[in-house]
């Protein structure tokens, strides 16, 4: 098993601090950002262990946790711990495959989350865009369509209700973008 050099908490914090400074001025490469993520994960894991040890000590002592950290953990025992990635390499004999996963932002995650109602989370801008482009500014027809789509049991019937309700107005690009956006909402509403 190939072990990485042990990095103390102080060194971890110092390296993260330097990376944050470089990030602010735009000097951090993609690889360095990935390494920064690994360092922050390591720091988080260690602090989680310290927190657990603190709670464990408090519950055993039945009182306040004075000097909990120093009494429960020493740096020597922490050096002997193995991280998960190293364990995988040891068991399988090969490093884990790195997937080309795109890290999604919170906004992207929220934009693909399932909907309880087709109208859930519609912004004023979305409503105005859908109403003007897909329903020729007919708010009542748009709201009725939202209610009817919510009553549907599956995606096919929801798309049928939607397609039968629309009366488009605008450029072909605007209409296509609005249709695409609304079909995505329907898919989110009827995710399984």
C-alpha positions as CSV (number, residue, x, y, z in Angstrom):
1,X,0.0,0.0,0.0
2,X,1.3,3.4,-0.9
3,X,0.8,5.8,1.9
4,X,0.9,9.5,1.5
5,X,3.0,11.6,3.8
6,X,1.1,12.5,7.0
7,X,0.0,16.1,7.1
8,X,-0.8,17.7,10.4
9,X,-3.9,19.7,11.0
10,X,-1.8,22.9,11.1
11,X,-0.2,22.1,7.7
12,X,-3.6,21.2,6.2
13,X,-5.1,24.6,7.3
14,X,-2.0,26.4,6.1
15,X,-2.1,24.7,2.6
16,X,-5.8,25.4,2.3
17,X,-5.3,29.0,3.3
18,X,-2.6,29.4,0.6
19,X,-4.9,27.7,-1.9
20,X,-7.7,30.1,-1.1
21,X,-5.4,33.1,-1.5
22,X,-4.3,31.7,-4.9
23,X,-7.9,31.0,-5.9
24,X,-8.9,34.6,-5.1
25,X,-6.3,36.0,-7.5
26,X,-7.0,33.4,-10.1
27,X,-3.7,31.4,-9.9
28,X,-5.2,28.0,-9.1
29,X,-5.3,25.3,-11.8
30,X,-7.9,22.6,-12.1
31,X,-5.6,20.1,-10.6
32,X,-4.8,22.4,-7.7
33,X,-8.5,22.9,-7.1
34,X,-9.0,19.1,-7.0
35,X,-6.1,18.8,-4.6
36,X,-7.7,21.6,-2.5
37,X,-10.9,19.6,-2.4
38,X,-9.0,16.5,-1.2
39,X,-7.3,18.6,1.5
40,X,-10.6,20.1,2.7
41,X,-12.2,16.6,2.8
42,X,-9.3,15.4,4.9
43,X,-9.6,18.3,7.2
44,X,-13.4,17.7,7.5
45,X,-12.9,14.0,8.2
46,X,-10.4,14.7,10.9
47,X,-12.6,17.3,12.6
48,X,-15.5,14.9,12.5
49,X,-13.4,12.3,14.3
50,X,-12.4,15.0,16.9
51,X,-16.0,15.9,17.4
52,X,-17.0,12.3,17.9
53,X,-14.1,11.8,20.4
54,X,-15.3,15.0,22.2
55,X,-18.8,13.7,22.5
56,X,-17.6,10.3,23.5
57,X,-15.4,11.7,26.2
58,X,-18.2,14.0,27.5
59,X,-20.6,11.1,27.7
60,X,-18.1,8.9,29.5
61,X,-17.2,11.6,32.0
62,X,-20.8,12.7,32.4
63,X,-19.8,16.3,32.5
64,X,-18.3,19.2,30.8
65,X,-15.7,18.6,28.1
66,X,-12.6,20.5,29.3
67,X,-9.4,19.6,27.4
68,X,-11.3,16.9,25.5
69,X,-9.3,17.0,22.4
70,X,-5.9,16.6,24.0
71,X,-7.0,13.8,26.2
72,X,-8.7,11.8,23.5
73,X,-6.4,12.0,20.5
74,X,-2.8,12.2,19.9
75,X,-1.0,12.9,16.6
76,X,0.8,9.5,16.7
77,X,-2.4,7.5,16.7
78,X,-3.9,9.7,14.0
79,X,-0.9,9.0,11.7
80,X,-1.7,5.3,11.8
81,X,-5.1,5.7,10.3
82,X,-5.7,4.7,6.7
83,X,-7.9,6.7,4.4
84,X,-10.6,5.0,2.3
85,X,-8.9,5.5,-1.1
86,X,-5.7,3.7,0.2
87,X,-7.8,0.9,1.5
88,X,-9.5,0.4,-1.9
89,X,-6.1,0.3,-3.6
90,X,-4.9,-2.3,-1.1
91,X,-7.9,-4.6,-1.5
92,X,-8.2,-4.4,-5.3
93,X,-4.6,-3.9,-6.1
94,X,-5.5,-1.0,-8.4
95,X,-6.3,2.6,-7.8
96,X,-10.0,3.4,-8.1
97,X,-11.1,4.5,-11.6
98,X,-11.6,8.2,-11.8
99,X,-14.9,9.0,-13.3
100,X,-15.3,12.1,-15.5
101,X,-18.2,13.4,-13.4
102,X,-19.2,16.9,-13.8
103,X,-19.6,18.5,-10.4
104,X,-23.0,20.2,-10.4
105,X,-23.7,23.5,-8.7
106,X,-26.5,23.9,-6.2
107,X,-28.5,25.8,-8.8
108,X,-28.1,23.0,-11.4
109,X,-29.1,20.4,-8.7
110,X,-32.2,22.4,-7.9
111,X,-33.1,22.8,-11.6
112,X,-33.2,19.0,-12.0
113,X,-34.9,18.1,-8.8
114,X,-38.3,16.4,-9.0
115,X,-41.3,18.7,-8.7
116,X,-44.4,18.1,-6.7
117,X,-46.4,20.4,-8.9
118,X,-45.7,21.6,-12.4
119,X,-46.0,25.2,-11.2
120,X,-43.6,24.7,-8.2
121,X,-40.7,27.1,-8.2
122,X,-41.8,29.0,-11.3
123,X,-40.2,32.5,-11.1
124,X,-42.1,35.6,-12.2
125,X,-39.8,35.7,-15.3
126,X,-40.6,32.0,-16.1
127,X,-44.3,32.6,-15.8
128,X,-44.2,35.7,-17.9
129,X,-42.1,33.9,-20.6
130,X,-44.3,30.8,-20.7
131,X,-47.5,32.9,-20.7
132,X,-46.4,35.3,-23.4
133,X,-44.6,32.8,-25.7
134,X,-46.7,29.6,-25.2
135,X,-50.1,31.0,-24.3
136,X,-50.3,34.3,-26.1
137,X,-50.5,36.3,-22.8
138,X,-53.5,34.3,-21.6
139,X,-52.8,33.9,-17.8
140,X,-56.1,32.0,-17.2
141,X,-55.4,29.4,-19.9
142,X,-51.8,29.0,-18.5
143,X,-53.0,28.5,-14.9
144,X,-55.7,26.1,-16.1
145,X,-53.1,24.1,-18.0
146,X,-50.9,23.9,-14.9
147,X,-53.8,22.5,-12.9
148,X,-54.7,20.0,-15.6
149,X,-51.1,18.8,-16.0
150,X,-50.9,18.3,-12.2
151,X,-53.9,16.1,-12.4
152,X,-52.3,13.8,-15.0
153,X,-51.0,10.4,-13.9
154,X,-48.1,10.1,-16.4
155,X,-45.8,12.0,-18.6
156,X,-47.6,11.1,-21.9
157,X,-51.0,12.4,-20.7
158,X,-49.3,15.5,-19.3
159,X,-47.6,16.3,-22.6
160,X,-50.9,15.7,-24.4
161,X,-52.7,18.2,-22.1
162,X,-49.9,20.7,-22.5
163,X,-49.7,20.4,-26.3
164,X,-53.5,20.8,-26.7
165,X,-53.4,24.0,-24.5
166,X,-50.6,26.0,-26.1
167,X,-51.1,28.9,-28.5
168,X,-47.6,30.1,-29.4
169,X,-46.6,33.6,-30.2
170,X,-43.0,34.9,-30.8
171,X,-40.0,34.0,-32.8
172,X,-39.2,30.4,-33.5
173,X,-36.2,30.5,-31.3
174,X,-38.2,31.9,-28.4
175,X,-40.9,29.3,-28.9
176,X,-38.4,26.4,-29.1
177,X,-36.6,27.6,-26.0
178,X,-39.9,27.9,-24.0
179,X,-41.2,24.5,-25.2
180,X,-37.9,22.9,-24.3
181,X,-37.9,24.5,-20.9
182,X,-41.5,23.5,-20.2
183,X,-41.0,19.9,-21.4
184,X,-38.1,19.7,-18.9
185,X,-40.5,20.8,-16.2
186,X,-43.0,18.1,-17.2
187,X,-40.2,15.5,-17.1
188,X,-39.2,16.7,-13.6
189,X,-42.8,16.5,-12.4
190,X,-43.2,12.9,-13.6
191,X,-39.8,11.5,-12.6
192,X,-40.0,7.9,-11.3
